[in-house]
Amino acid sequence: MKGVMRFGKKGKLSPRYVGPYRILKRIGKVAYELELPANLAAVHPVFHISLLKKCVGDPASIVPLESVAVKDSLSYEDVLVEILDRQVRRLRNKEVASVKVL
């Protein structure tokens, strides 16, 4: 779509939910206007109710959007874990390995 700003990248790694943001007013029966920050000024602030998710919780436990960053190269750091237990379960025609990690 030409002229439409999206939340991040298109595809598998695109964020499903961005927020939480305060609801300013209800528009019609199925649409709400949200209070978006200045960096999302290009996004239209009215959303259908099916695109919103209820947010109930402690506002102090919310992770700020600025602290979550995705590198341009989409790379990540490997974190080593210790394997505590390993089992191989045999199904009809294949084997499935399951591990317990620390």
KEKE-539091 format. One record per atom (N, C-alpha, C): residue number from 0; x, y, z negated; residue in one letter. Coordinates in pm, 1 decimal. Atoms other than C-alpha are relative to their C-alpha. Layout:
BEGIN
+-----+----------+----------+----------+-----+
|   n |        X |        Y |        Z | res |
+-----+----------+----------+----------+-----+
| NUM |        X |        Y |        Z |   A |
...
+-----+----------+----------+----------+-----+
END
This chain:
BEGIN
+-----+----------+----------+----------+-----+
|   n |        X |        Y |        Z | res |
+-----+----------+----------+----------+-----+
|   0 |     84.1 |   -117.7 |      0.0 |   M |
|   0 |      0.0 |      0.0 |      0.0 |   M |
|   0 |     88.5 |    124.0 |      0.0 |   M |
|   1 |    -82.0 |   -118.8 |    -12.7 |   K |
|   1 |    142.1 |    332.4 |    101.3 |   K |
|   1 |    -46.3 |    105.2 |   -100.3 |   K |
|   2 |     31.8 |   -106.4 |     93.9 |   G |
|   2 |    159.5 |    602.5 |   -165.9 |   G |
|   2 |    -48.3 |    -46.3 |   -135.6 |   G |
|   3 |     46.8 |     52.6 |    128.7 |   V |
|   3 |     70.6 |    372.9 |   -458.1 |   V |
|   3 |    120.7 |    -41.2 |    -82.3 |   V |
|   4 |   -110.8 |     38.9 |     87.6 |   M |
|   4 |    311.7 |    343.0 |   -751.4 |   M |
|   4 |    -41.9 |   -123.2 |    -79.9 |   M |
|   5 |     27.7 |    121.3 |     75.3 |   R |
|   5 |    332.1 |      1.7 |   -914.9 |   R |
|   5 |     83.5 |     -2.0 |   -126.1 |   R |
|   6 |    -74.2 |     14.4 |    124.4 |   F |
|   6 |    450.9 |    -96.4 |  -1261.0 |   F |
|   6 |    115.9 |    -94.9 |     23.4 |   F |
|   7 |   -116.6 |     85.1 |    -16.3 |   G |
|   7 |    798.8 |   -226.5 |  -1186.1 |   G |
|   7 |      3.1 |    -67.6 |    134.7 |   G |
|   8 |    -21.1 |     69.9 |   -125.6 |   K |
|   8 |    889.2 |   -480.1 |   -918.5 |   K |
|   8 |   -117.6 |    -91.1 |     32.5 |   K |
|   9 |    106.3 |     87.9 |    -44.4 |   K |
|   9 |    646.2 |   -683.7 |   -711.8 |   K |
|   9 |     47.7 |   -144.2 |     -6.4 |   K |
|  10 |    -34.2 |    141.4 |     -2.3 |   G |
|  10 |    645.4 |  -1059.4 |   -758.6 |   G |
|  10 |     -3.8 |    -64.3 |   -136.7 |   G |
|  11 |      4.4 |     83.3 |    118.8 |   K |
|  11 |    711.6 |  -1315.1 |  -1027.8 |   K |
|  11 |     44.3 |     72.7 |   -126.6 |   K |
|  12 |    -54.3 |    -65.9 |    117.9 |   L |
|  12 |    911.6 |  -1091.2 |  -1261.7 |   L |
|  12 |    -66.5 |    134.1 |    -30.4 |   L |
|  13 |     65.7 |   -127.5 |     26.0 |   S |
|  13 |    673.0 |   -795.2 |  -1247.2 |   S |
|  13 |    -76.7 |     -9.0 |   -131.7 |   S |
|  14 |     68.5 |      4.2 |    129.1 |   P |
|  14 |    524.7 |   -700.1 |  -1584.7 |   P |
|  14 |   -151.3 |    -13.4 |     17.5 |   P |
|  15 |    144.2 |     17.6 |     -8.6 |   R |
|  15 |    168.7 |   -815.6 |  -1637.4 |   R |
|  15 |    -73.1 |    107.6 |    -78.7 |   R |
|  16 |     63.3 |   -101.5 |     83.3 |   Y |
|  16 |     83.5 |   -570.6 |  -1914.6 |   Y |
|  16 |    103.7 |    104.7 |    -37.5 |   Y |
|  17 |    -85.3 |   -111.8 |     36.2 |   V |
|  17 |    236.4 |   -229.0 |  -1972.9 |   V |
|  17 |    -77.6 |     80.8 |   -103.0 |   V |
|  18 |     74.6 |    -77.5 |     98.9 |   G |
|  18 |    143.1 |    -46.9 |  -2289.2 |   G |
|  18 |     33.4 |    -43.2 |   -138.9 |   G |
|  19 |    138.9 |    -45.7 |      3.1 |   P |
|  19 |    -36.3 |    -16.1 |  -2527.9 |   P |
|  19 |    -12.3 |    151.6 |     15.4 |   P |
|  20 |     29.1 |   -141.6 |    -16.2 |   Y |
|  20 |   -189.8 |    320.2 |  -2441.3 |   Y |
|  20 |   -138.3 |     29.0 |    -55.2 |   Y |
|  21 |    126.2 |    -42.7 |     61.8 |   R |
|  21 |   -471.6 |    513.2 |  -2604.5 |   R |
|  21 |   -106.6 |     22.6 |    107.7 |   R |
|  22 |    111.8 |    -22.8 |    -90.4 |   I |
|  22 |   -814.5 |    519.3 |  -2435.6 |   I |
|  22 |    -53.3 |    140.2 |    -26.3 |   I |
|  23 |     50.2 |   -136.5 |     14.0 |   L |
|  23 |   -922.8 |    879.2 |  -2371.1 |   L |
|  23 |   -151.4 |      5.8 |      9.6 |   L |
|  24 |    145.5 |      0.6 |    -13.2 |   K |
|  24 |  -1276.0 |    821.5 |  -2243.4 |   K |
|  24 |    -44.8 |   -114.7 |     88.2 |   K |
|  25 |     60.4 |    104.7 |    -80.8 |   R |
|  25 |  -1508.3 |    570.4 |  -2087.3 |   R |
|  25 |    -61.6 |     65.2 |    122.8 |   R |
|  26 |     52.6 |    -53.5 |   -125.1 |   I |
|  26 |  -1596.8 |    632.9 |  -1722.9 |   I |
|  26 |    -91.4 |   -106.2 |     59.0 |   I |
|  27 |     95.7 |     99.0 |    -48.8 |   G |
|  27 |  -1911.5 |    452.8 |  -1616.6 |   G |
|  27 |    -11.6 |   -116.0 |    -97.5 |   G |
|  28 |     18.7 |    117.0 |     85.7 |   K |
|  28 |  -1983.4 |    104.4 |  -1747.7 |   K |
|  28 |    123.3 |    -88.4 |     -7.5 |   K |
|  29 |   -110.3 |     95.9 |     -6.1 |   V |
|  29 |  -1664.2 |    -75.9 |  -1647.0 |   V |
|  29 |    136.2 |     63.4 |     20.8 |   V |
|  30 |   -128.3 |    -65.1 |    -21.8 |   A |
|  30 |  -1382.9 |    182.6 |  -1626.9 |   A |
|  30 |     36.3 |     87.7 |   -119.2 |   A |
|  31 |    -51.0 |    -81.1 |    110.3 |   Y |
|  31 |  -1164.8 |    359.6 |  -1884.2 |   Y |
|  31 |    116.2 |     85.5 |     48.4 |   Y |
|  32 |   -113.8 |    -86.9 |    -27.8 |   E |
|  32 |   -925.0 |    653.2 |  -1863.4 |   E |
|  32 |     98.7 |    -13.7 |   -114.7 |   E |
|  33 |   -102.8 |     21.1 |    100.3 |   L |
|  33 |   -596.2 |    593.4 |  -2045.8 |   L |
|  33 |     91.2 |    121.2 |    -10.5 |   L |
|  34 |    -98.5 |   -105.0 |     22.6 |   E |
|  34 |   -345.9 |    836.6 |  -2195.0 |   E |
|  34 |    137.7 |    -58.5 |     33.2 |   E |
|  35 |   -127.0 |     54.4 |    -46.6 |   L |
|  35 |    -32.2 |    753.0 |  -1994.1 |   L |
|  35 |    113.1 |     97.8 |    -28.3 |   L |
|  36 |   -114.0 |    -89.7 |     23.6 |   P |
|  36 |    318.4 |    890.6 |  -2067.5 |   P |
|  36 |     39.4 |     74.7 |    127.3 |   P |
|  37 |    -40.5 |    -84.8 |   -112.2 |   A |
|  37 |    487.7 |   1146.1 |  -1843.0 |   A |
|  37 |     71.9 |    -78.3 |    109.1 |   A |
|  38 |    -71.8 |     75.9 |   -103.7 |   N |
|  38 |    705.3 |    886.9 |  -1665.8 |   N |
|  38 |    -94.3 |    -82.8 |     87.3 |   N |
|  39 |    100.5 |     68.7 |    -81.4 |   L |
|  39 |    385.7 |    719.2 |  -1536.0 |   L |
|  39 |   -101.4 |     98.7 |     56.4 |   L |
|  40 |     91.0 |   -103.0 |    -48.9 |   A |
|  40 |    235.8 |   1044.8 |  -1406.3 |   A |
|  40 |    -50.8 |    -29.8 |    140.3 |   A |
|  41 |     41.7 |     32.6 |   -136.6 |   A |
|  41 |    217.6 |    906.4 |  -1050.2 |   A |
|  41 |   -107.8 |   -108.1 |      4.3 |   A |
|  42 |    101.0 |    105.9 |      6.1 |   V |
|  42 |    -17.4 |    625.4 |  -1164.3 |   V |
|  42 |   -133.6 |     61.5 |    -36.9 |   V |
|  43 |    134.7 |    -49.3 |     29.6 |   H |
|  43 |   -390.6 |    697.7 |  -1158.4 |   H |
|  43 |    -42.4 |    -51.6 |   -137.3 |   H |
|  44 |     24.3 |     42.1 |    138.5 |   P |
|  44 |   -506.9 |    689.6 |  -1524.4 |   P |
|  44 |   -129.9 |    -75.9 |    -24.4 |   P |
|  45 |    127.9 |     69.9 |     18.8 |   V |
|  45 |   -845.4 |    519.0 |  -1464.6 |   V |
|  45 |     16.9 |   -145.8 |     42.4 |   V |
|  46 |    -17.0 |    143.6 |    -23.5 |   F |
|  46 |   -851.2 |    136.7 |  -1489.7 |   F |
|  46 |   -131.3 |    -72.8 |    -23.1 |   F |
|  47 |    114.8 |     87.4 |     19.9 |   H |
|  47 |  -1119.7 |   -129.4 |  -1455.1 |   H |
|  47 |     20.4 |    -79.1 |   -128.2 |   H |
|  48 |     -7.0 |     69.2 |    128.8 |   I |
|  48 |  -1199.1 |   -314.3 |  -1776.8 |   I |
|  48 |     69.3 |   -135.5 |     13.1 |   I |
|  49 |    -64.8 |    130.4 |    -18.1 |   S |
|  49 |  -1069.6 |   -643.5 |  -1627.9 |   S |
|  49 |    152.3 |     11.3 |      0.4 |   S |
|  50 |   -144.6 |    -20.8 |      0.1 |   L |
|  50 |   -718.9 |   -491.9 |  -1606.3 |   L |
|  50 |     54.3 |     34.7 |   -138.1 |   L |
|  51 |    -42.4 |    -39.0 |    134.5 |   L |
|  51 |   -709.4 |   -401.2 |  -1976.1 |   L |
|  51 |     -0.3 |   -119.9 |    -92.6 |   L |
|  52 |     -9.5 |    107.0 |     98.9 |   K |
|  52 |   -614.7 |   -623.8 |  -2267.6 |   K |
|  52 |    -14.4 |     62.9 |   -138.3 |   K |
|  53 |     22.2 |    -52.6 |    133.8 |   K |
|  53 |   -729.3 |   -570.7 |  -2625.0 |   K |
|  53 |    128.7 |     -6.6 |    -81.1 |   K |
|  54 |   -121.3 |     -6.2 |     81.2 |   C |
|  54 |   -448.0 |   -462.0 |  -2855.4 |   C |
|  54 |    -39.9 |     23.2 |   -144.8 |   C |
|  55 |     29.1 |    -11.3 |    142.4 |   V |
|  55 |   -500.4 |   -528.4 |  -3224.6 |   V |
|  55 |    127.7 |    -34.9 |    -73.1 |   V |
|  56 |   -122.2 |     29.3 |     72.9 |   G |
|  56 |   -206.8 |   -505.9 |  -3458.3 |   G |
|  56 |     54.9 |    121.8 |    -68.8 |   G |
|  57 |    -67.6 |   -106.1 |     71.7 |   D |
|  57 |     27.8 |   -296.5 |  -3660.7 |   D |
|  57 |     75.4 |     87.4 |    100.1 |   D |
|  58 |    -70.8 |    -86.0 |    -94.4 |   P |
|  58 |    147.3 |      7.4 |  -3460.9 |   P |
|  58 |    150.4 |      5.4 |    -25.4 |   P |
|  59 |   -143.0 |     -2.5 |     31.0 |   A |
|  59 |    485.0 |    -14.9 |  -3638.5 |   A |
|  59 |     73.9 |   -118.2 |     63.6 |   A |
|  60 |    -64.3 |    118.3 |    -56.5 |   S |
|  60 |    552.5 |   -360.2 |  -3487.1 |   S |
|  60 |      5.9 |      3.0 |    152.7 |   S |
|  61 |     -0.5 |     -9.8 |   -145.5 |   I |
|  61 |    511.6 |   -241.9 |  -3125.7 |   I |
|  61 |    140.1 |     33.6 |     47.9 |   I |
|  62 |   -132.2 |    -24.0 |    -57.6 |   V |
|  62 |    832.9 |   -258.9 |  -2921.1 |   V |
|  62 |    -11.8 |    116.0 |     99.0 |   V |
|  63 |      9.6 |   -112.1 |    -93.8 |   P |
|  63 |    892.2 |     74.0 |  -2744.7 |   P |
|  63 |     41.8 |    -40.9 |    141.0 |   P |
|  64 |    -23.4 |     34.4 |   -139.0 |   L |
|  64 |    892.4 |     57.9 |  -2365.9 |   L |
|  64 |    141.1 |     37.0 |     43.1 |   L |
|  65 |   -134.0 |    -44.6 |    -37.4 |   E |
|  65 |   1226.5 |    241.6 |  -2345.6 |   E |
|  65 |    106.5 |   -102.1 |    -38.6 |   E |
|  66 |   -100.9 |     95.0 |     46.4 |   S |
|  66 |   1412.1 |    -34.0 |  -2536.1 |   S |
|  66 |      4.7 |   -127.3 |     85.7 |   S |
|  67 |      2.9 |    116.5 |    -86.7 |   V |
|  67 |   1308.6 |   -304.9 |  -2288.2 |   V |
|  67 |     45.6 |     44.5 |    138.5 |   V |
|  68 |    -55.2 |    -41.2 |   -128.7 |   A |
|  68 |   1525.1 |   -268.9 |  -1978.2 |   A |
|  68 |     36.2 |   -122.2 |     82.7 |   A |
|  69 |    -36.9 |    105.4 |    -93.9 |   V |
|  69 |   1570.8 |   -488.1 |  -1673.4 |   V |
|  69 |    113.9 |     53.5 |     85.0 |   V |
|  70 |   -114.0 |    -41.9 |    -80.8 |   K |
|  70 |   1906.2 |   -469.6 |  -1498.2 |   K |
|  70 |    -38.1 |     -1.9 |    147.9 |   K |
|  71 |     27.8 |     -5.9 |   -143.6 |   D |
|  71 |   1903.0 |   -377.3 |  -1129.2 |   D |
|  71 |     39.1 |   -128.7 |     70.3 |   D |
|  72 |    -43.7 |    125.0 |    -62.9 |   S |
|  72 |   2088.4 |   -699.2 |  -1046.0 |   S |
|  72 |    -86.2 |   -119.5 |    -41.7 |   S |
|  73 |     88.3 |    104.9 |     53.2 |   L |
|  73 |   1821.0 |   -902.6 |  -1234.3 |   L |
|  73 |     78.9 |   -117.4 |    -58.3 |   L |
|  74 |    -81.7 |    103.0 |     61.5 |   S |
|  74 |   2096.9 |  -1092.9 |  -1412.9 |   S |
|  74 |    -28.0 |     -3.6 |   -150.3 |   S |
|  75 |     19.6 |     15.2 |    143.7 |   Y |
|  75 |   2092.4 |  -1217.1 |  -1771.3 |   Y |
|  75 |    121.5 |    -69.3 |    -60.0 |   Y |
|  76 |   -110.0 |     64.4 |     69.7 |   E |
|  76 |   2333.2 |  -1344.7 |  -2033.2 |   E |
|  76 |    -45.7 |   -135.5 |    -51.9 |   E |
|  77 |     31.1 |    133.3 |     50.9 |   D |
|  77 |   2341.8 |  -1713.9 |  -2119.1 |   D |
|  77 |     18.6 |     -3.4 |   -151.1 |   D |
|  78 |     -9.0 |     17.6 |    144.4 |   V |
|  78 |   2274.6 |  -1796.2 |  -2484.6 |   V |
|  78 |     13.9 |   -149.3 |    -25.8 |   V |
|  79 |    -24.7 |    140.7 |     26.8 |   L |
|  79 |   2422.5 |  -2126.4 |  -2599.5 |   L |
|  79 |    -84.2 |    -47.3 |   -117.5 |   L |
|  80 |     79.1 |     59.3 |    107.5 |   V |
|  80 |   2205.2 |  -2352.5 |  -2814.4 |   V |
|  80 |     57.3 |   -137.3 |    -32.7 |   V |
|  81 |    -46.8 |    131.6 |     42.0 |   E |
|  81 |   2278.0 |  -2668.9 |  -3007.6 |   E |
|  81 |   -113.4 |   -100.2 |     16.4 |   E |
|  82 |    100.4 |    104.1 |    -19.9 |   I |
|  82 |   2090.8 |  -2983.6 |  -2904.0 |   I |
|  82 |      1.9 |    -91.7 |   -121.4 |   I |
|  83 |     10.0 |     81.6 |    120.6 |   L |
|  83 |   1968.7 |  -3163.5 |  -3215.1 |   L |
|  83 |    -43.6 |   -142.7 |     30.6 |   L |
|  84 |     51.6 |    133.3 |    -29.3 |   D |
|  84 |   1783.7 |  -3456.2 |  -3058.6 |   D |
|  84 |    -36.5 |     -6.5 |    148.0 |   D |
|  85 |     32.1 |     18.9 |   -141.7 |   R |
|  85 |   1731.8 |  -3599.6 |  -2708.8 |   R |
|  85 |    -71.9 |   -133.2 |     15.8 |   R |
|  86 |     76.2 |    121.7 |    -25.4 |   Q |
|  86 |   1470.5 |  -3850.4 |  -2596.9 |   Q |
|  86 |    -32.1 |     -8.1 |    148.6 |   Q |
|  87 |     40.3 |     21.8 |   -138.0 |   V |
|  87 |   1397.3 |  -3999.9 |  -2258.1 |   V |
|  87 |   -126.0 |    -84.7 |     -3.7 |   V |
|  88 |    126.7 |     72.6 |     -2.9 |   R |
|  88 |   1036.2 |  -4102.7 |  -2208.2 |   R |
|  88 |    -23.0 |    -52.6 |    141.8 |   R |
|  89 |     22.4 |     61.3 |   -130.9 |   R |
|  89 |    955.9 |  -4342.0 |  -1927.5 |   R |
|  89 |   -149.1 |     -2.3 |     28.4 |   R |
|  90 |    137.3 |      4.7 |    -47.6 |   L |
|  90 |    633.1 |  -4284.2 |  -1742.4 |   L |
|  90 |     -9.3 |   -108.8 |    105.8 |   L |
|  91 |     18.9 |    108.7 |    -95.8 |   R |
|  91 |    499.8 |  -4504.6 |  -1466.4 |   R |
|  91 |    114.7 |    -11.5 |     99.2 |   R |
|  92 |   -104.1 |     10.7 |   -101.6 |   N |
|  92 |    753.6 |  -4415.3 |  -1202.0 |   N |
|  92 |    106.4 |    108.3 |    -14.1 |   N |
|  93 |   -105.8 |    -97.8 |     20.3 |   K |
|  93 |    976.6 |  -4145.3 |  -1351.8 |   K |
|  93 |     35.8 |      9.0 |   -148.6 |   K |
|  94 |    -46.2 |    -20.2 |    136.8 |   E |
|  94 |   1174.0 |  -4058.2 |  -1661.5 |   E |
|  94 |      2.9 |    148.9 |    -30.4 |   E |
|  95 |      5.3 |   -140.2 |     40.0 |   V |
|  95 |   1121.5 |  -3732.8 |  -1851.2 |   V |
|  95 |     84.1 |     15.3 |   -125.4 |   V |
|  96 |    -86.0 |    -23.5 |    115.9 |   A |
|  96 |   1390.6 |  -3606.2 |  -2086.7 |   A |
|  96 |    -54.5 |    116.4 |    -80.7 |   A |
|  97 |     40.5 |   -108.4 |     88.1 |   S |
|  97 |   1289.5 |  -3395.3 |  -2387.0 |   S |
|  97 |    109.6 |     19.7 |   -103.9 |   S |
|  98 |   -105.7 |    -32.7 |     96.2 |   V |
|  98 |   1533.1 |  -3216.6 |  -2619.0 |   V |
|  98 |    -56.3 |     87.4 |   -109.9 |   V |
|  99 |     32.4 |    -87.0 |    113.2 |   K |
|  99 |   1504.0 |  -3051.9 |  -2959.3 |   K |
|  99 |    122.1 |     87.2 |    -22.6 |   K |
| 100 |   -113.0 |    -92.9 |     13.5 |   V |
| 100 |   1721.2 |  -2739.5 |  -2990.8 |   V |
| 100 |    -14.3 |     79.4 |   -128.0 |   V |
| 101 |     -4.8 |    -81.7 |    121.8 |   L |
| 101 |   1825.4 |  -2522.7 |  -3281.5 |   L |
| 101 |    -33.4 |    141.0 |     32.2 |   L |
+-----+----------+----------+----------+-----+
END
